[in-house]
Amino acid sequence: MPENYQRKPDWLKIKVPSGKEYVRVKEIISRHKLHTICSSGKCPNMAECWGLGTATFMILGDICTRSCKFCATKTGKPNAVDVEEPGNLANSIKLMNLKHCVITSVDRDDLEDGGAKHWADVISEVKRVNPGITIETLIPDFMGKKDLIKLMIDAKPEVISHNLETVRRLTPIVRSAAQYDRSLEVVRQIAASGITAKSGIMVGLGETEEEVFEVMDDPLKVGCSVMTIGQYLQPTKNHLPVTGFIHPKVFEKWAQTGREKGFKFIESKPLVRSSYHAEKHVCK
């Protein structure tokens, strides 16, 4: 075993994917050649979410131009943008009979607009084919370019999420190109538009509790109303090691603190990820 290996505690045991609904969702995703962050990101909630008929779809391919040290998504030179993706995704969502969906993407710094126009086309087509559906988008920072973020806002998803991922001090270590203050500005622009702004972090990377409280306060100050906090799990030996497994009671305390600070919704549990129970976060 690696020198820095830590055995997972019992509360991080993950259910093996199974069940008819899980199989049905998996078949639809495979048949239409869709990418999901559930698979690419090795999400621990895949069994639960797919079993409920929900998934977080990843557009613009499955190869990211960035190489963040926490992320299991492949990095390298991406393939060409699939112009049929908006229609394929919209029709797949219709087959799944979803009332709410989450869409995210890899970073596409190789594209002049970071993929923003494609993003807008996807949202528009999903809404056209699925009248009444609500959408959460988990977007990249688009290098902080306000006109590109405005394209996301103008597409009018019900929730726009952009993750801070970690505390300010650890950002240069954990994220390859993103900047803490730039991400805060993305959240600020989303919130100022009137669309529900959401963000999230991982813990177990060496942060202190004081820093966790700070990373709650910072997005709150710029208008963020929904936050997620989950345990970081090392995807491979080549990624950052886990510095500690946070006890569920600490997550519960942080959830209570977040509510007291003013978040409308806060999901704080070891296995929480960005899109966990996302359908609840459509603020009215």
C-alpha positions as CSV (number, residue, x, y, z in Angstrom):
1,M,0.0,0.0,0.0
2,P,1.2,3.6,-0.6
3,E,2.8,5.3,2.4
4,N,0.0,7.9,2.6
5,Y,-2.8,5.4,2.2
6,Q,-5.7,5.8,4.7
7,R,-8.4,3.1,5.0
8,K,-11.9,4.4,4.4
9,P,-14.1,4.4,7.5
10,D,-17.4,2.5,7.5
11,W,-19.5,5.6,6.7
12,L,-17.9,5.9,3.3
13,K,-18.9,2.4,2.1
14,I,-20.5,2.8,-1.3
15,K,-23.4,0.7,-2.5
16,V,-22.7,-1.5,-5.6
17,P,-24.8,-0.2,-8.5
18,S,-27.8,-2.4,-9.3
19,G,-31.6,-2.4,-9.9
20,K,-33.8,-2.1,-13.0
21,E,-33.9,1.7,-13.0
22,Y,-30.1,1.8,-12.8
23,V,-29.7,-0.6,-15.7
24,R,-32.3,1.4,-17.8
25,V,-30.5,4.7,-17.2
26,K,-27.1,3.1,-18.0
27,E,-28.5,1.7,-21.3
28,I,-29.9,5.0,-22.4
29,I,-26.7,6.8,-21.7
30,S,-24.7,4.1,-23.5
31,R,-27.0,4.0,-26.5
32,H,-26.9,7.7,-27.1
33,K,-23.1,7.9,-26.5
34,L,-23.6,10.4,-23.7
35,H,-21.0,11.3,-21.1
36,T,-21.8,11.7,-17.4
37,I,-19.8,13.1,-14.6
38,C,-21.3,10.3,-12.6
39,S,-18.9,7.8,-14.4
40,S,-16.1,10.1,-15.3
41,G,-15.9,11.6,-11.8
42,K,-16.3,8.2,-10.1
43,C,-19.2,9.7,-8.1
44,P,-20.1,7.6,-5.0
45,N,-23.8,8.4,-5.4
46,M,-24.1,6.9,-8.9
47,A,-26.1,3.9,-7.6
48,E,-28.6,6.1,-5.7
49,C,-29.1,8.7,-8.4
50,W,-29.3,6.4,-11.4
51,G,-31.6,4.1,-9.4
52,L,-33.9,7.1,-9.0
53,G,-33.7,7.8,-12.8
54,T,-31.5,10.9,-12.6
55,A,-28.0,11.6,-13.9
56,T,-25.6,14.5,-14.3
57,F,-24.7,14.8,-18.0
58,M,-21.3,16.0,-19.1
59,I,-21.2,17.9,-22.4
60,L,-18.3,18.9,-24.7
61,G,-16.6,15.5,-24.5
62,D,-14.9,13.7,-21.7
63,I,-11.4,15.1,-22.0
64,C,-10.6,18.2,-20.0
65,T,-7.9,20.8,-21.0
66,R,-7.1,21.3,-17.3
67,S,-5.4,18.9,-14.9
68,C,-6.8,19.6,-11.4
69,K,-5.2,17.3,-8.8
70,F,-8.5,16.2,-7.3
71,C,-10.4,15.3,-10.5
72,A,-10.7,11.8,-12.1
73,T,-11.8,13.2,-15.5
74,K,-9.3,12.6,-18.3
75,T,-7.1,15.4,-19.3
76,G,-5.4,16.1,-22.7
77,K,-6.4,17.3,-26.1
78,P,-10.2,17.2,-26.5
79,N,-12.0,15.9,-29.6
80,A,-14.0,18.2,-31.9
81,V,-17.3,19.5,-30.5
82,D,-20.2,17.1,-31.3
83,V,-22.8,19.3,-33.1
84,E,-25.4,16.5,-32.6
85,E,-25.0,16.6,-28.8
86,P,-27.8,19.1,-28.0
87,G,-30.4,16.9,-29.8
88,N,-29.1,13.6,-28.5
89,L,-29.0,14.9,-24.9
90,A,-32.5,16.5,-25.2
91,N,-34.0,13.3,-26.6
92,S,-32.3,11.1,-24.0
93,I,-33.7,13.2,-21.2
94,K,-37.1,12.9,-22.7
95,L,-36.7,9.1,-22.8
96,M,-35.8,9.2,-19.1
97,N,-38.9,11.2,-18.4
98,L,-36.9,13.6,-16.2
99,K,-38.5,16.7,-14.6
100,H,-35.1,18.1,-13.5
101,C,-31.7,17.5,-14.9
102,V,-28.1,18.6,-14.2
103,I,-25.6,19.4,-16.9
104,T,-21.9,20.1,-16.5
105,S,-18.9,20.0,-18.8
106,V,-15.2,19.6,-19.0
107,D,-13.1,22.8,-19.3
108,R,-12.5,23.6,-23.0
109,D,-9.8,26.2,-22.9
110,D,-8.9,25.1,-26.4
111,L,-12.1,26.8,-27.8
112,E,-12.2,30.5,-28.3
113,D,-15.5,30.8,-26.3
114,G,-14.7,28.0,-23.9
115,G,-17.7,26.1,-25.3
116,A,-20.2,28.7,-24.2
117,K,-22.2,28.8,-27.4
118,H,-22.5,25.0,-27.4
119,W,-23.6,25.2,-23.8
120,A,-26.4,27.7,-24.7
121,D,-27.5,25.5,-27.6
122,V,-27.7,22.4,-25.3
123,I,-29.8,24.3,-22.7
124,S,-32.1,25.7,-25.4
125,E,-32.7,22.3,-27.0
126,V,-33.2,20.5,-23.7
127,K,-35.9,23.0,-22.8
128,R,-37.5,22.9,-26.3
129,V,-37.8,19.1,-26.3
130,N,-38.7,18.8,-22.6
131,P,-41.3,21.6,-21.8
132,G,-41.5,22.3,-18.1
133,I,-38.2,20.7,-17.2
134,T,-36.0,22.5,-14.7
135,I,-32.2,22.6,-15.3
136,E,-29.2,23.1,-13.1
137,T,-25.9,23.9,-14.9
138,L,-22.6,23.3,-13.3
139,I,-20.3,25.5,-15.3
140,P,-16.6,26.2,-15.7
141,D,-15.2,29.6,-15.0
142,F,-14.8,30.5,-18.7
143,M,-11.6,32.2,-17.6
144,G,-13.7,34.8,-15.9
145,K,-15.0,36.3,-19.2
146,K,-18.3,38.0,-18.3
147,D,-19.7,37.9,-21.8
148,L,-19.4,34.1,-21.8
149,I,-20.9,33.7,-18.4
150,K,-23.8,36.0,-19.6
151,L,-24.5,33.5,-22.3
152,M,-25.2,30.9,-19.6
153,I,-27.4,33.4,-17.8
154,D,-29.3,34.3,-20.9
155,A,-30.0,30.6,-21.6
156,K,-32.1,30.8,-18.3
157,P,-31.4,27.5,-16.5
158,E,-33.1,27.6,-13.1
159,V,-29.8,27.1,-11.2
160,I,-26.3,27.9,-12.2
161,S,-23.6,26.3,-10.1
162,H,-19.9,27.0,-10.1
163,N,-17.7,25.3,-7.5
164,L,-15.0,26.9,-5.4
165,E,-13.8,23.3,-4.9
166,T,-11.6,24.1,-1.8
167,V,-10.6,26.8,0.5
168,R,-8.6,29.9,-0.6
169,R,-5.2,28.7,0.8
170,L,-5.4,25.3,-1.0
171,T,-6.7,26.5,-4.4
172,P,-3.3,26.9,-6.1
173,I,-2.5,23.3,-5.0
174,V,-5.8,21.7,-5.8
175,R,-6.9,23.5,-9.0
176,S,-4.7,23.7,-12.1
177,A,-5.9,27.0,-13.6
178,A,-8.8,28.3,-11.7
179,Q,-8.5,31.1,-9.2
180,Y,-10.4,31.5,-5.9
181,D,-11.4,35.2,-6.4
182,R,-12.2,34.6,-10.1
183,S,-14.6,31.8,-9.1
184,L,-16.2,34.2,-6.6
185,E,-16.7,36.7,-9.3
186,V,-18.4,34.1,-11.5
187,V,-20.8,33.3,-8.5
188,R,-21.4,37.0,-8.0
189,Q,-22.4,37.6,-11.6
190,I,-24.8,34.6,-11.5
191,A,-26.4,35.8,-8.3
192,A,-26.7,39.4,-9.6
193,S,-28.8,38.1,-12.5
194,G,-31.5,36.7,-10.2
195,I,-30.8,33.1,-11.1
196,T,-30.1,30.8,-8.2
197,A,-26.4,30.7,-7.6
198,K,-24.8,27.6,-6.1
199,S,-21.3,26.5,-5.2
200,G,-19.5,23.6,-3.5
201,I,-16.3,22.4,-1.9
202,M,-14.5,19.1,-0.9
203,V,-13.0,18.6,2.5
204,G,-10.2,16.3,3.6
205,L,-7.5,18.1,1.7
206,G,-5.9,19.8,4.7
207,E,-8.2,22.7,5.4
208,T,-9.1,23.9,8.9
209,E,-12.6,24.4,10.2
210,E,-12.0,28.1,10.3
211,E,-11.2,28.0,6.6
212,V,-14.4,26.0,6.0
213,F,-16.4,28.7,7.7
214,E,-14.6,31.3,5.6
215,V,-15.4,29.5,2.4
216,M,-19.1,29.6,3.4
217,D,-19.0,33.3,4.1
218,D,-17.3,34.3,0.9
219,P,-19.9,33.0,-1.6
220,L,-22.7,34.1,0.8
221,K,-21.4,37.7,0.6
222,V,-21.7,37.6,-3.2
223,G,-25.3,36.2,-3.3
224,C,-24.8,32.4,-3.3
225,S,-27.8,30.7,-1.8
226,V,-27.0,27.0,-2.2
227,M,-23.9,25.1,-1.1
228,T,-22.6,21.5,-1.0
229,I,-19.8,20.1,1.2
230,G,-18.5,16.6,0.7
231,Q,-15.6,14.3,1.5
232,Y,-12.7,14.3,-1.0
233,L,-11.9,10.8,-2.1
234,Q,-8.6,10.2,-3.9
235,P,-9.5,8.8,-7.4
236,T,-6.1,7.3,-8.1
237,K,-2.6,7.1,-6.6
238,N,-1.6,10.0,-9.0
239,H,-4.1,12.4,-7.4
240,L,-3.8,14.3,-4.1
241,P,-3.9,12.1,-1.1
242,V,-6.7,12.4,1.5
243,T,-5.4,14.2,4.6
244,G,-8.3,13.1,6.8
245,F,-11.8,11.6,6.7
246,I,-14.3,14.0,8.3
247,H,-16.8,12.4,10.7
248,P,-20.5,12.6,9.7
249,K,-21.3,14.6,12.9
250,V,-18.9,17.3,11.8
251,F,-20.7,17.5,8.4
252,E,-24.0,17.8,10.3
253,K,-22.5,20.7,12.4
254,W,-21.3,22.4,9.2
255,A,-24.8,22.0,7.7
256,Q,-26.4,23.7,10.7
257,T,-23.8,26.4,10.7
258,G,-24.5,27.0,7.0
259,R,-28.2,27.3,7.6
260,E,-27.6,29.8,10.4
261,K,-25.3,31.8,8.2
262,G,-28.1,32.2,5.7
263,F,-27.9,29.5,3.0
264,K,-31.4,28.5,1.6
265,F,-30.1,25.0,1.1
266,I,-26.9,23.3,2.2
267,E,-26.0,19.7,1.6
268,S,-23.2,18.6,3.9
269,K,-22.5,14.9,4.2
270,P,-19.5,12.7,3.5
271,L,-20.8,11.4,0.1
272,V,-22.4,14.6,-1.0
273,R,-21.3,15.8,-4.5
274,S,-22.3,18.9,-6.5
275,S,-25.5,17.5,-8.0
276,Y,-26.7,15.6,-4.9
277,H,-30.4,16.2,-4.4
278,A,-30.1,18.9,-7.0
279,E,-33.8,18.9,-7.7
280,K,-34.4,20.4,-4.2
281,H,-32.3,23.4,-5.0
282,V,-34.6,25.1,-7.5
283,C,-35.3,28.1,-5.3
284,K,-38.8,29.6,-5.8
